[in-house]
Amino acid sequence: MRVTAITAIAAVFIALGAPAPLAGSDYGDCRDAIEQAESAASELEDAASDLESCASSRDFNNDCSSEASQASAAASDYENAVSEINWSCT
């Protein structure tokens, strides 16, 4: 029964494109790390879109520094979230 449950959980992770936790890892920590990375990815996508919109507006009174700062912070958060997946899911 336990082997079937582990196989089913691994199949879900593979289907989602997420790394499957190894036998010694904590499934809850791994799942939390993946959820955090999903959120960070969305925030990075939004921040990058805002930066792109600012630059493409050609408003030369706006240097887009606020948008660039937000994108940089979002990229750092995403990098940390991916690192947490690599640590929690292996």
C-alpha positions as CSV (number, residue, x, y, z in Angstrom):
1,M,0.0,0.0,0.0
2,R,2.8,2.5,0.9
3,V,4.6,1.8,-2.3
4,T,1.4,2.5,-4.3
5,A,0.9,5.8,-2.5
6,I,4.5,6.9,-3.1
7,T,4.2,5.9,-6.8
8,A,0.9,7.9,-7.1
9,I,2.4,11.0,-5.5
10,A,5.5,10.8,-7.7
11,A,3.3,10.6,-10.8
12,V,1.5,13.7,-9.7
13,F,4.8,15.6,-9.3
14,I,6.0,14.4,-12.7
15,A,2.7,15.4,-14.3
16,L,3.0,18.9,-12.8
17,G,6.6,19.2,-14.0
18,A,7.8,19.4,-10.4
19,P,10.6,17.4,-8.9
20,A,9.3,14.4,-7.0
21,P,10.4,14.2,-3.4
22,L,12.8,11.4,-2.7
23,A,12.0,8.8,0.0
24,G,13.8,10.7,2.7
25,S,12.2,14.1,2.1
26,D,9.2,15.5,3.8
27,Y,6.3,15.6,1.3
28,G,4.7,18.6,3.1
29,D,7.8,20.7,3.0
30,C,8.2,19.8,-0.7
31,R,4.6,20.7,-1.5
32,D,4.9,24.0,0.4
33,A,8.1,24.8,-1.5
34,I,6.4,24.1,-4.9
35,E,3.4,26.3,-3.9
36,Q,5.8,29.1,-2.9
37,A,7.7,28.8,-6.2
38,E,4.4,28.9,-8.2
39,S,3.5,32.1,-6.4
40,A,7.0,33.6,-6.9
41,A,6.8,32.7,-10.6
42,S,3.5,34.6,-11.0
43,E,4.9,37.6,-9.2
44,L,8.0,37.6,-11.4
45,E,5.8,37.3,-14.5
46,D,3.7,40.3,-13.4
47,A,6.7,42.4,-12.5
48,A,8.4,41.6,-15.8
49,S,5.2,42.5,-17.7
50,D,5.0,45.8,-15.8
51,L,8.7,46.6,-16.6
52,E,8.1,45.7,-20.3
53,S,5.0,48.0,-20.4
54,C,6.9,50.8,-18.8
55,A,9.8,50.6,-21.3
56,S,7.5,50.2,-24.3
57,S,5.5,53.2,-23.4
58,R,8.4,55.4,-24.4
59,D,7.5,57.9,-21.6
60,F,10.9,59.4,-21.3
61,N,9.9,61.2,-18.1
62,N,9.7,57.8,-16.4
63,D,12.9,55.9,-16.1
64,C,11.1,52.7,-15.0
65,S,13.3,52.4,-12.0
66,S,10.4,51.4,-9.7
67,E,9.4,48.7,-12.1
68,A,13.0,47.5,-12.5
69,S,13.4,47.3,-8.8
70,Q,10.2,45.3,-8.4
71,A,11.3,42.9,-11.2
72,S,14.7,42.5,-9.6
73,A,13.1,41.7,-6.2
74,A,10.7,39.3,-7.8
75,A,13.5,37.5,-9.6
76,S,15.4,37.2,-6.3
77,D,12.3,35.7,-4.7
78,Y,11.9,33.3,-7.5
79,E,15.5,32.2,-7.4
80,N,15.2,31.6,-3.6
81,A,11.9,29.6,-4.1
82,V,13.5,27.4,-6.8
83,S,16.5,26.8,-4.4
84,E,14.0,25.8,-1.7
85,I,12.4,23.2,-4.0
86,N,15.8,21.7,-4.8
87,W,16.5,21.5,-1.1
88,S,13.1,20.3,0.1
89,C,12.2,17.9,-2.6
90,T,15.4,15.9,-2.7
